[in-house]
Amino acid sequence: MAAKFLAFIKLNRGNMFAIFAVLIGVVVAIQSRINGQLSVDLDNGLAAAVISFITGLVLVTILVFGFKRERAALFRIFAAVRDKELLTWEVMGGVLGGVFVAAQSIVVPQIGVALFTISVVAGQTVSSLLVDKAGLTPSGKQKITKPRILGAIATLIAVAIAVFPDLTNSEFRFLPLTFALIVGVFASIQQGMNGRVNVIAQRPLATAWLNFASGAVVVLIALSVDLALGATIGPLPSNFWVYTGGTAGLVFVAVSAYIIKHLGVLNFVILNIAGQLVGAVVIDWLAPAKAGSLNGYLIFGTVLTILSIAISKLYEGRKVKA
């Protein structure tokens, strides 16, 4: 009886973390809408990324250095690097995040949002299986099983369906497509790295500070190169809400760093993508960026993702009962 009760508690805690993963997926969808609008207003995607990173960095700096526990957590990370408890590369997850944002600004104009999204999701799902198998996250090594493979495939198919209408406007180019696949891999590795760092920090905001600090450096360098090559930046918009993307990004990084050890990278990625699709449906319904944003393909892809997750959770529940 006691063993069954503990298993029930463990399963329900897992459900709670799964819900968090979906919710911050919705936050990512909101951030994408905000940063997308800022990018249009500035006529420069990298400039929008810099503003997002800088505003997020300012906020998380105030929070981390304004509270003793958060400062102590950040210093624990530095001490762990000094004492070789953490390797230097393990605290550089923000660099991969910065590369992702920079790549998005460079690649999307060449191949379109649809192909970029599918390529990134493909890179994320495949590499998530490998990251979990290698035990890069604090949750330890996880086997590559048929249900996990099927879950990854179902997610990729669902995303492909969701962005299908935009595929007709996409142009296939091998190098940009390959780059998108690679940054998708980076995204999964970043989650694993952040999870490891947060085990030491024990405070997600300290982990988030490292991400924003290193990521801001990457996008600043990318923007400097872009401007040197002749790019321009439009006037700053007066709408306050377009400057809140950094806050949404902070929520995502902090929460994901905390829950990744409980879910593993693959489960987190699938649940997070489901949240992004749900968020996209709601946003395109309430505040569409363009006419026709909300369509049957997006809705069907979202439903398919949710169904694949439900089936996966049912399978896990049966394993626990067994």
C-alpha positions as CSV (number, residue, x, y, z in Angstrom):
1,M,0.0,0.0,0.0
2,A,2.8,2.4,1.0
3,A,4.7,1.7,-2.3
4,K,1.6,2.3,-4.4
5,F,0.9,5.6,-2.5
6,L,4.5,6.8,-3.1
7,A,4.2,5.8,-6.8
8,F,0.9,7.8,-7.0
9,I,2.6,10.9,-5.5
10,K,5.6,10.6,-7.8
11,L,3.3,10.3,-10.8
12,N,1.3,13.4,-9.8
13,R,4.4,15.4,-9.2
14,G,5.4,14.4,-12.7
15,N,2.1,15.7,-14.0
16,M,2.7,19.0,-12.3
17,F,6.1,19.4,-14.0
18,A,4.5,18.4,-17.3
19,I,1.9,21.2,-16.9
20,F,4.7,23.7,-16.2
21,A,6.4,22.6,-19.3
22,V,3.3,23.2,-21.4
23,L,2.6,26.5,-19.7
24,I,6.0,27.9,-20.4
25,G,5.6,26.7,-24.0
26,V,2.6,29.1,-24.1
27,V,5.0,31.8,-22.7
28,V,7.4,31.0,-25.6
29,A,4.6,31.5,-28.1
30,I,3.8,34.9,-26.5
31,Q,7.5,35.8,-26.5
32,S,7.7,34.9,-30.2
33,R,4.7,37.2,-31.0
34,I,6.3,40.1,-29.0
35,N,9.8,39.7,-30.5
36,G,8.3,39.2,-33.9
37,Q,6.5,42.5,-33.7
38,L,9.6,44.3,-32.4
39,S,11.6,42.9,-35.2
40,V,9.1,44.3,-37.7
41,D,9.0,47.7,-36.0
42,L,12.8,47.9,-36.0
43,D,13.2,46.2,-39.4
44,N,16.1,44.2,-37.8
45,G,15.7,40.8,-36.1
46,L,19.0,40.9,-34.4
47,A,18.3,44.4,-32.9
48,A,15.0,43.0,-31.5
49,A,17.0,40.0,-30.1
50,V,19.5,42.3,-28.4
51,I,16.7,44.4,-26.8
52,S,15.0,41.2,-25.6
53,F,18.2,39.8,-24.1
54,I,19.2,43.2,-22.5
55,T,15.8,43.8,-20.9
56,G,15.8,40.3,-19.6
57,L,19.3,40.6,-18.3
58,V,18.5,43.9,-16.5
59,L,15.5,42.4,-14.8
60,V,17.3,39.2,-13.7
61,T,20.3,41.2,-12.5
62,I,18.0,43.2,-10.2
63,L,16.4,40.0,-8.9
64,V,19.7,38.1,-8.4
65,F,21.8,40.8,-6.9
66,G,18.9,42.2,-4.9
67,F,18.3,39.1,-2.9
68,K,20.9,37.3,-0.7
69,R,19.8,33.8,-1.6
70,E,20.0,34.5,-5.3
71,R,23.5,36.1,-5.0
72,A,24.7,33.1,-2.9
73,A,23.4,30.7,-5.6
74,L,25.3,32.6,-8.4
75,F,28.5,32.5,-6.3
76,R,27.9,28.7,-5.8
77,I,28.1,28.3,-9.5
78,F,31.3,30.3,-9.8
79,A,32.8,28.3,-6.9
80,A,31.8,25.0,-8.6
81,V,33.6,26.1,-11.8
82,R,36.6,27.0,-9.8
83,D,36.6,23.7,-7.9
84,K,36.1,21.8,-11.2
85,E,32.7,20.5,-9.9
86,L,31.3,22.1,-13.1
87,L,33.2,22.3,-16.3
88,T,33.4,25.7,-18.0
89,W,31.4,24.5,-21.0
90,E,28.6,23.4,-18.7
91,V,27.8,27.0,-17.7
92,M,27.8,28.3,-21.3
93,G,24.2,27.3,-22.1
94,G,23.4,31.0,-22.8
95,V,25.9,31.0,-25.6
96,L,23.9,28.3,-27.4
97,G,20.7,30.3,-26.7
98,G,22.3,33.4,-28.3
99,V,23.4,31.4,-31.3
100,F,19.8,30.1,-31.7
101,V,18.4,33.6,-31.7
102,A,21.1,34.9,-34.1
103,A,20.5,31.9,-36.4
104,Q,16.8,32.5,-36.4
105,S,17.3,36.1,-37.6
106,I,19.7,35.0,-40.4
107,V,18.1,31.8,-41.6
108,V,14.3,32.6,-41.5
109,P,14.6,35.2,-44.3
110,Q,16.3,32.6,-46.5
111,I,14.1,29.5,-46.0
112,G,11.0,30.9,-44.3
113,V,9.5,30.3,-40.8
114,A,7.9,27.0,-41.7
115,L,11.1,25.2,-42.8
116,F,13.0,26.8,-40.0
117,T,10.5,25.6,-37.4
118,I,10.4,22.0,-38.8
119,S,14.2,21.8,-39.0
120,V,14.6,23.1,-35.4
121,V,12.0,20.7,-34.0
122,A,13.7,17.8,-35.9
123,G,17.0,18.7,-34.4
124,Q,15.5,19.1,-31.0
125,T,13.6,15.9,-30.9
126,V,16.4,13.7,-32.3
127,S,19.1,15.2,-30.1
128,S,16.8,15.1,-27.1
129,L,16.8,11.3,-27.3
130,L,20.6,11.3,-27.5
131,V,21.0,13.9,-24.7
132,D,18.8,11.8,-22.4
133,K,20.6,8.6,-23.3
134,A,24.0,10.2,-22.6
135,G,22.7,11.4,-19.2
136,L,23.6,15.0,-19.8
137,T,20.7,16.1,-17.6
138,P,20.5,15.7,-13.8
139,S,17.7,13.1,-14.3
140,G,20.3,10.6,-15.4
141,K,20.5,8.3,-18.4
142,Q,17.3,7.3,-20.1
143,K,17.0,4.5,-22.7
144,I,15.8,5.1,-26.2
145,T,12.6,3.1,-26.2
146,K,9.9,2.7,-28.9
147,P,7.3,4.9,-27.1
148,R,9.9,7.7,-26.8
149,I,10.8,7.4,-30.5
150,L,7.2,7.4,-31.5
151,G,6.5,10.4,-29.3
152,A,9.3,12.3,-31.0
153,I,8.1,11.3,-34.5
154,A,4.5,12.3,-33.7
155,T,5.6,15.7,-32.5
156,L,7.6,16.3,-35.6
157,I,4.6,15.3,-37.8
158,A,2.3,17.5,-35.8
159,V,4.5,20.6,-36.2
160,A,4.9,19.8,-39.9
161,I,1.1,19.8,-40.2
162,A,0.7,23.0,-38.2
163,V,3.1,25.0,-40.4
164,F,2.0,23.3,-43.7
165,P,0.3,26.4,-45.2
166,D,3.5,28.3,-45.0
167,L,5.6,25.6,-46.6
168,T,4.5,26.8,-50.1
169,N,6.3,30.1,-49.4
170,S,9.5,28.4,-48.2
171,E,12.6,27.9,-50.3
172,F,14.7,24.8,-49.8
173,R,18.4,25.8,-49.3
174,F,20.7,23.1,-48.0
175,L,23.2,25.2,-45.9
176,P,20.5,27.3,-44.0
177,L,18.4,24.2,-43.5
178,T,21.4,22.4,-42.0
179,F,22.2,25.4,-39.8
180,A,18.6,25.3,-38.5
181,L,19.0,21.6,-37.7
182,I,22.2,22.3,-35.8
183,V,20.7,25.1,-33.7
184,G,17.8,22.7,-32.9
185,V,20.4,20.3,-31.5
186,F,21.9,23.3,-29.6
187,A,18.5,24.0,-28.0
188,S,18.3,20.5,-26.5
189,I,21.9,20.6,-25.3
190,Q,21.2,24.0,-23.7
191,Q,18.4,22.5,-21.6
192,G,20.6,19.7,-20.4
193,M,23.4,22.1,-19.4
194,N,21.0,24.5,-17.6
195,G,19.6,21.5,-15.6
196,R,23.1,20.5,-14.5
197,V,24.0,24.1,-13.5
198,N,20.7,24.5,-11.5
199,V,21.5,21.4,-9.4
200,I,24.5,23.4,-8.1
201,A,22.8,26.7,-7.9
202,Q,19.5,25.4,-6.5
203,R,18.0,28.8,-7.6
204,P,16.7,29.0,-11.2
205,L,17.2,32.8,-11.3
206,A,21.0,32.4,-10.9
207,T,21.0,29.9,-13.8
208,A,18.9,32.3,-15.8
209,W,21.4,35.2,-15.1
210,L,24.2,33.1,-16.7
211,N,22.1,32.4,-19.7
212,F,21.1,36.0,-20.3
213,A,24.6,37.4,-19.7
214,S,26.4,35.0,-22.1
215,G,23.5,35.1,-24.6
216,A,23.5,38.9,-24.7
217,V,27.2,38.9,-25.6
218,V,26.6,36.6,-28.6
219,V,23.7,38.6,-30.0
220,L,25.5,41.9,-29.5
221,I,28.5,40.5,-31.5
222,A,26.1,39.3,-34.2
223,L,24.3,42.7,-34.4
224,S,27.7,44.5,-34.6
225,V,28.7,42.3,-37.6
226,D,25.3,42.9,-39.2
227,L,25.6,46.7,-38.8
228,A,29.1,46.6,-40.2
229,L,27.8,44.8,-43.3
230,G,25.4,47.6,-43.9
231,A,22.3,46.7,-42.0
232,T,20.2,49.5,-40.4
233,I,17.9,49.8,-37.4
234,G,14.5,51.6,-37.5
235,P,13.3,54.0,-34.8
236,L,12.3,52.5,-31.5
237,P,8.5,51.9,-31.2
238,S,6.5,53.6,-28.6
239,N,4.4,50.5,-27.6
240,F,5.5,49.3,-24.2
241,W,4.4,45.7,-24.7
242,V,7.0,45.0,-27.5
243,Y,9.8,45.4,-24.9
244,T,8.4,42.6,-22.6
245,G,9.9,39.7,-24.6
246,G,12.9,39.6,-22.3
247,T,10.6,39.1,-19.3
248,A,8.9,36.2,-21.0
249,G,12.3,34.7,-21.9
250,L,13.4,35.0,-18.2
251,V,10.3,33.0,-17.2
252,F,11.1,30.3,-19.7
253,V,14.7,29.9,-18.8
254,A,14.2,29.9,-15.1
255,V,11.3,27.5,-15.0
256,S,12.8,25.1,-17.6
257,A,16.1,25.0,-15.6
258,Y,14.1,23.9,-12.6
259,I,11.9,21.2,-14.1
260,I,14.2,19.7,-16.7
261,K,15.7,17.3,-14.1
262,H,12.2,15.9,-13.3
263,L,11.2,15.4,-17.0
264,G,14.3,14.8,-19.0
265,V,15.0,16.7,-22.2
266,L,12.8,14.7,-24.6
267,N,9.6,14.9,-22.5
268,F,10.3,18.6,-21.8
269,V,10.8,19.4,-25.5
270,I,7.6,17.5,-26.6
271,L,5.5,19.1,-23.8
272,N,7.0,22.5,-24.5
273,I,6.2,22.3,-28.2
274,A,2.6,21.4,-27.3
275,G,2.4,24.5,-25.2
276,Q,3.8,26.6,-28.1
277,L,1.2,25.2,-30.5
278,V,-1.6,25.8,-28.0
279,G,-0.3,29.3,-27.4
280,A,-0.1,30.0,-31.1
281,V,-3.7,28.9,-31.6
282,V,-4.9,31.2,-28.8
283,I,-2.7,34.2,-29.9
284,D,-3.7,33.8,-33.6
285,W,-7.4,33.7,-32.4
286,L,-7.2,36.8,-30.1
287,A,-4.5,38.9,-31.8
288,P,-3.4,37.5,-35.2
289,A,-0.2,38.9,-36.6
290,K,-1.7,38.5,-40.1
291,A,-4.9,37.4,-41.7
292,G,-5.4,33.7,-42.0
293,S,-2.9,32.9,-39.2
294,L,-5.4,30.7,-37.4
295,N,-6.3,27.7,-39.7
296,G,-7.3,24.1,-39.6
297,Y,-3.7,22.9,-40.1
298,L,-2.5,24.7,-36.9
299,I,-5.5,23.4,-34.9
300,F,-5.1,19.8,-36.2
301,G,-1.4,19.8,-35.5
302,T,-2.0,21.1,-32.0
303,V,-4.6,18.4,-31.3
304,L,-2.3,15.7,-32.7
305,T,0.5,16.8,-30.3
306,I,-1.8,16.7,-27.3
307,L,-3.1,13.3,-28.2
308,S,0.4,11.9,-28.6
309,I,1.3,13.3,-25.2
310,A,-1.9,11.8,-23.6
311,I,-1.1,8.4,-25.1
312,S,2.5,8.6,-23.8
313,K,1.3,9.5,-20.3
314,L,-1.2,6.7,-20.3
315,Y,1.6,4.3,-21.2
316,E,3.8,5.7,-18.4
317,G,0.9,5.4,-16.0
318,R,0.4,1.7,-16.8
319,K,4.1,1.1,-16.2
320,V,3.9,2.7,-12.8
321,K,0.9,0.5,-11.9
322,A,2.6,-2.6,-13.1
